[in-house]
């Protein structure tokens, strides 16, 4: 699976969060504005920029930014560690999005995290594995994450919806300190606004054979990047530090876009975090 962002996207997002002009960023990097625009568009550098000066200006980590620009990618995740976890990736209008299905092996009770664009593949998996869909957790209410909400609820009308959106009915809103049990699995949540006002991360624990916890992060953080937050960049980064990167290093991060990664991998490699 391709990364959600290239180095140019990272620079553009960081620049927007700090309200840094293209002219100032180009000057710091030792590039022309046209060259910087090309970098932000395609992620290709015409020559080695001054990563240190550019990173200092935009609040990025210089060494991590350079490594990312030189082709860093996350290690491939072996999902057999979490036998009852499935990833569904759907595309529409050039936007590719992930959603995730988990279940408890004995009870066959299942939970879905976001819906993606198309319900067909995930509904087929529910039927093939003879699952009972009990819960639908929404990481945030951007269209690509909830596009298939109606067909999922039509197929499973008793599914309980969980959301932090102010527009959700009270009985569907996440409740502080709430623990949702899915057979032997435990699901809790942590508020991670910034990219979206209603952004939330769901933490799934108590996997069999002591597999690490799984964090369903929506668009809060990606492998090597994070969700755009031009108006609330510092809030977004602080929430990621406090609520996601504070988790054990082997915690599996399941983002709304791009490949899976881990907390340890992002602490070591994500240019947005020192």
C-alpha positions, 0 to 999 in steps of 0.5 A, spaced: 500 500 500 502 506 498 504 512 503 498 517 504 503 523 503 510 524 500 515 529 502 512 535 499 505 533 502 509 533 509 512 540 507 505 543 505 501 541 511 507 543 516 507 550 512 500 551 513 500 549 520 505 554 522 502 559 516 509 559 513 509 562 506 511 559 500 516 564 499 519 563 506 519 556 506 523 556 499 528 561 501 529 557 507 530 550 503 534 554 498 529 553 492 525 557 488 518 558 489 517 554 483 521 549 485 518 548 492 511 548 488 513 542 484 516 539 490 509 540 494 506 537 488 510 531 486 515 530 492 521 530 488 526 535 489 531 538 484 537 538 488 538 537 496 535 542 499 537 545 506 533 540 510 535 543 517 533 550 515 526 548 512 525 543 518 526 549 523 522 554 520 516 549 519 516 545 526 519 538 522 524 534 524 530 535 519 533 528 520 526 524 519 524 529 513 530 527 509 530 520 511 522 520 508 524 524 502 529 519 501 524 513 501 523 511 508 517 506 508 514 503 514 515 495 515 510 491 512 505 488 518 504 481 519 496 481 520 496 474 522 498 476 529 491 479 530 487 473 526 480 477 527 482 483 524 481 485 516 482 491 512 478 494 507 480 499 502 476 502 497 477 508 492 472 513 489 474 520 486 481 519 486 481 518 494 483 511 497 480 510 504 481 504 509 476 501 514 477 496 519 473 490 521 475 486 528 471 480 531 472 476 537 473 468 535 469 465 540 462 469 540 463 471 533 461 478 535 464 484 530 465 491 530 466 495 524 471 502 524 468 507 519 465 504 513 469 507 507 466 508 500 463 501 499 460 497 503 460 490 499 466 487 501 466 488 508 458 486 508 461 480 504 466 478 509 461 479 515 457 474 512 463 469 510 465 469 517 458 468 520 459 474 524 454 478 528 456 486 527 454 489 534 458 496 533 460 501 528 465 506 531 466 512 527 473 516 527 470 522 524 465 524 520 468 526 513 465 523 507 470 518 505 469 515 512 462 514 513 460 514 505 457 507 506 454 508 513 447 507 510 448 500 507 451 498 513 445 500 517 440 497 512 444 490 512 445 490 520 439 495 523 441 493 530 448 495 530 450 500 535 453 507 532 459 510 536 461 517 534 464 523 537 460 528 532 456 533 536 450 532 530 450 525 533 444 523 537 445 523 544 445 515 545 450 514 539 455 519 542 462 516 545 461 517 553 467 518 557 471 512 560 466 508 557 468 500 555 465 496 550 466 489 550 466 485 544 466 478 547 473 478 550 475 484 547 475 491 550 474 497 546 475 504 549 476 511 546 481 517 546 479 524 543 484 526 538 481 532 534 485 537 530 484 534 523 477 534 524 473 537 530 470 530 532 476 526 531 477 520 536 482 514 536 479 507 538 483 502 542 482 495 541 485 490 547 485 483 550 487 480 543 488 472 544 495 470 545 497 477 548 497 481 541 499 488 542 493 493 542 490 496 536 489 503 535 484 505 530 486 513 529 482 515 523 486 521 520 489 523 526 496 520 524 499 516 518 505 512 516 510 518 516 505 524 516 499 526 519 492 529 517 492 536 515 490 541 520 491 548 518 487 551 523 489 547 529 496 544 527 498 544 534 492 541 537 492 536 533 500 534 534 499 535 542 493 530 541 497 525 537 503 525 542 498 525 548 493 520 546 497 515 541 504 516 541 504 515 549 501 508 547 506 502 548 511 502 542 508 495 539 501 498 539 498 497 531 496 504 528 491 503 523 490 509 519 484 512 515 489 512 509 495 509 507 499 503 510 499 500 517 504 502 522 506 502 529 507 507 535 514 505 535 515 506 528 512 513 528 516 515 534 522 514 530 520 516 523 515 521 523 517 528 521 512 531 525 514 529 531 521 530 534 
